[in-house]
Amino acid sequence: MTLLETVPSNDDGAPATQLAPLAWAAQNTKTALWNDSADPEELKKSIEFGAVGATCNPVIAFAAIKKRPDVWGPRIQEIAAQNPTWGESEIGWQAVRDLSVDAARLLEPEFERSGGRNGRLSIQTDPRLHRDAAALADQAEEFSKLAKNIIVKIPATKTGIEAMEEAAYRGVSINATLSFTVPQAVAVGAALERALDRRAADGLPEQEFGHVVTIMGGRLDDWLKKWTTANRILVTPGILEWAGVAALKHAHSVFQERGYRSRVLSAAFRNQLQWSELVGGDIVVSPPFDWQARINENNIAVSERIHVPVDAAILDELETLSEFRRAYEVEGMTPEEFENFGAARNTLRQFLDADAQLDALVRDILVPAA
């Protein structure tokens, strides 16, 4: 069955209806839709499309807070009044906590229904801690206690993966971020397996963690476009739009073959293929709300395509690029190389910049210019 097939008419002879693409995938496949924002208004609409989770990061959190000055201006002033010794960063991060808790409440029904598999709200650790595994694990544990359905993002660097394993062992649900490649995803999947096995060996309670391992497919595409341009390499137009899709399909296949208990998550959308080509897999797709709306508005044809390989000619051309091979092959990079991959450096800088912008926003609310 595909989207364009007609839904049978009702027994009373009423006209048949056709499901929108996102609703069809949500109702007919294992593929889970999450909203790539914790903004409560967007999340409510996304849940109507079939969303069963939401993700957030410093860039998204800053945008959501900046978008609603009528809500967050007074709230930030209230946080400051309640905590008179706090600086801008502490106040801003408390606002991020509050935003996340508000969004988590909207997902509680799905969390209960799925037994914790879905219905989770991602909150990301402070990117300024990216060099300190112990600090990342401690903050992840703190964030996990904000609500029963919180899942915590930690960067998929060598240091971050060490923190993920420790936090997961302590009982934290993990969402790997700053992750763009198959070797990163596989390294995280293996670390989460070790954490689950350690918990079992130590007699800790079994539970559904709902661990997910992100590949920011669109940001991999972005980096390869920048890299080919810098190296004066010409490729067939449109070929690089498939790089993230290829990596996501490959990572999903490896996870299935190895029996990893975490799921791959598709994020950083640049085209609808980063959803439609993954439908059918036990996988999470997390488009921004506007991408969800456009997929439905354009009635994008959808069927189960997770096991349909990327066209051989496309993959062959991609594999002529050494930087793509590093991202696609399971052994393409060592953990020591993860943080210096171009997409990782650029994205970490954006996360750090969003932190600085949030500090500035708080400053402007509390200390407006005379």
Residue pairs with C-beta under 8 A, 6 or more apart in sequence:
1 28
1 303
2 301
2 302
2 303
3 18
3 19
3 21
3 24
3 299
3 300
3 301
3 302
3 303
4 301
6 16
6 18
7 16
7 17
7 18
7 19
8 16
9 15
9 16
10 16
19 27
20 49
20 296
20 299
21 276
21 295
21 296
21 299
21 300
21 301
21 302
22 33
22 49
22 50
22 292
22 295
22 296
23 49
23 50
24 302
25 31
25 33
25 50
25 279
25 302
26 32
26 33
26 49
26 50
26 52
27 50
29 279
29 280
29 281
29 304
30 280
30 281
30 282
30 283
31 278
31 279
31 280
31 281
31 282
31 283
31 284
31 285
31 306
32 52
32 53
32 118
32 263
32 283
32 284
32 285
33 46
33 49
33 50
33 51
33 52
33 53
33 284
33 285
33 286
33 287
33 292
34 51
34 52
34 53
34 54
34 55
34 265
34 284
34 285
34 286
35 42
35 43
35 46
35 47
35 51
35 53
35 54
35 55
35 286
35 287
35 288
35 289
35 292
36 54
36 55
36 60
36 267
36 269
36 286
36 287
36 288
36 289
36 291
37 43
37 54
37 55
37 56
37 60
37 63
37 64
37 288
37 289
38 54
38 55
38 56
38 60
38 61
38 64
38 99
38 100
38 102
38 103
38 121
38 122
38 123
39 64
39 67
39 68
39 99
39 103
39 289
40 102
40 103
40 106
42 289
43 51
43 54
43 103
43 106
43 107
43 289
44 106
45 289
46 54
46 289
46 292
47 106
47 107
47 110
49 292
49 296
51 292
52 107
52 110
52 114
52 118
52 119
53 107
53 110
53 118
53 119
53 120
53 121
53 122
53 151
53 284
53 286
54 103
54 107
54 120
54 121
54 122
54 286
55 122
55 153
55 175
55 214
55 265
55 267
55 286
56 64
56 96
56 99
56 100
56 103
56 121
56 122
56 123
56 124
56 153
57 122
57 124
57 153
57 177
57 351
57 354
58 96
58 124
58 127
58 351
58 352
58 354
58 355
58 358
59 350
59 351
59 354
61 96
61 99
61 100
61 124
61 354
61 358
62 354
62 357
62 358
62 361
64 99
65 72
65 92
65 95
65 96
65 99
65 358
65 361
66 72
66 361
72 95
73 365
75 95
75 98
76 91
76 92
76 95
76 361
76 362
76 365
76 366
77 365
77 366
79 86
79 91
79 94
79 95
79 98
80 86
80 91
80 362
80 366
83 90
83 91
83 94
86 94
88 358
88 359
88 360
88 362
88 363
88 366
89 355
89 358
89 359
89 362
91 362
91 366
92 355
92 358
92 359
92 361
92 362
93 126
93 358
95 358
95 362
96 123
96 358
97 123
97 143
97 146
100 121
100 123
100 143
100 146
100 147
100 150
101 146
101 147
103 121
104 120
104 121
104 146
104 147
104 149
104 150
105 147
107 118
107 119
107 120
107 121
107 149
108 119
108 147
108 148
108 149
109 119
110 118
110 119
111 118
111 119
111 120
111 148
111 149
112 119
113 119
114 208
115 208
116 149
116 173
116 207
116 208
116 209
116 210
117 208
117 210
118 210
119 149
120 149
120 150
120 151
120 173
120 210
121 147
121 149
121 150
121 151
122 150
122 151
122 152
122 153
122 175
123 143
123 146
123 150
123 151
123 152
123 153
124 152
124 153
124 177
124 351
125 136
125 139
125 140
125 143
125 152
125 153
125 154
125 155
126 139
126 355
127 155
127 348
127 351
127 352
127 355
128 352
128 355
129 135
129 136
129 139
130 136
130 155
130 157
130 159
130 160
130 178
130 339
130 348
131 159
132 159
133 159
133 160
133 162
133 163
133 166
134 163
134 166
136 154
136 155
136 159
136 160
136 163
136 167
137 163
137 166
137 167
137 170
137 172
140 152
140 154
140 163
140 164
140 167
140 172
140 174
141 167
141 170
141 171
141 172
143 150
143 152
143 172
144 150
144 152
144 167
144 171
144 172
144 173
150 173
151 173
151 174
151 175
151 210
151 211
151 212
152 167
152 172
152 173
152 174
152 175
153 175
153 176
153 177
153 214
154 160
154 163
154 164
154 167
154 174
154 175
154 176
154 177
155 176
155 177
155 178
155 179
155 339
155 344
155 348
156 164
156 176
156 177
156 178
156 179
156 184
156 185
156 187
156 188
156 213
156 214
156 338
157 178
157 335
157 338
157 339
157 344
158 335
158 336
158 338
158 339
159 339
160 176
160 178
161 176
161 187
161 188
161 191
161 335
161 338
162 191
164 174
164 176
164 188
164 191
164 192
164 195
165 191
165 192
165 194
165 195
166 195
167 174
168 174
168 191
168 192
168 195
168 196
168 209
168 211
169 195
169 198
169 199
169 204
171 199
171 204
171 207
173 209
173 210
173 211
174 188
174 192
174 209
174 211
174 212
174 262
175 211
175 212
175 213
175 214
175 265
176 184
176 185
176 188
176 212
176 213
176 214
177 214
177 216
178 216
178 344
178 347
178 348
178 351
179 185
179 188
179 213
179 214
179 215
179 216
180 215
180 216
180 217
180 219
180 220
180 223
180 247
180 327
180 341
180 343
180 344
180 347
181 215
181 220
181 247
181 326
181 327
181 328
181 332
181 333
181 338
181 341
182 215
182 247
182 250
182 251
182 254
182 327
182 328
182 329
182 330
182 332
183 326
183 327
183 329
183 330
183 331
183 332
183 333
183 334
183 338
184 215
184 333
184 338
185 213
185 214
185 215
185 251
185 254
185 255
185 264
186 251
186 254
186 255
186 258
186 330
187 335
187 338
188 213
188 262
189 213
189 254
189 255
189 258
189 260
189 262
190 260
192 211
192 213
192 260
192 261
192 262
193 260
193 261
196 209
196 261
199 205
199 206
200 206
211 261
211 262
211 263
212 262
212 263
212 264
212 265
212 284
213 251
213 255
213 262
213 263
213 264
213 265
214 264
214 265
214 266
214 267
214 286
215 244
215 247
215 248
215 251
215 264
215 265
215 266
215 267
216 244
216 267
216 268
216 343
216 347
217 243
217 244
217 245
217 247
217 248
217 266
217 267
217 268
217 269
217 270
217 274
218 244
218 267
218 268
218 269
218 270
218 271
218 274
219 244
219 268
219 343
219 346
219 347
220 243
220 244
220 247
220 327
220 343
221 240
221 241
221 243
221 244
221 270
222 270
222 343
222 346
223 323
223 341
223 342
223 343
223 346
224 240
224 243
224 321
224 323
224 324
224 327
225 240
226 342
227 321
227 323
227 342
228 234
228 235
228 240
228 321
233 321
235 317
235 321
236 317
239 314
239 317
239 318
240 318
241 270
241 271
241 273
242 273
242 310
242 311
242 314
242 315
242 318
243 318
243 324
243 327
243 328
244 266
244 268
244 270
244 274
245 273
245 274
245 277
245 278
245 310
246 310
246 314
246 315
246 318
246 328
247 327
247 328
248 264
248 266
248 274
248 277
248 278
248 283
249 277
249 278
249 306
249 309
249 310
250 328
251 264
252 264
252 278
252 281
252 282
252 283
252 306
254 330
255 262
255 263
255 264
256 282
263 282
263 283
263 284
264 281
264 283
264 284
265 283
265 284
265 285
265 286
266 274
266 275
266 278
266 283
266 284
266 285
266 286
267 286
269 275
269 287
269 288
269 291
272 291
272 294
272 295
272 298
272 300
274 285
274 287
275 285
275 287
275 291
275 295
275 300
276 295
276 300
276 301
276 302
276 305
277 305
277 306
277 308
277 310
278 285
278 305
278 306
279 285
279 302
279 303
279 304
279 305
279 306
280 303
280 304
280 305
280 306
280 307
281 306
281 307
283 306
287 295
309 315
318 324
318 328
319 325
319 328
323 342
325 332
326 332
326 333
326 337
326 341
327 333
327 341
333 341
338 344
339 345
339 348
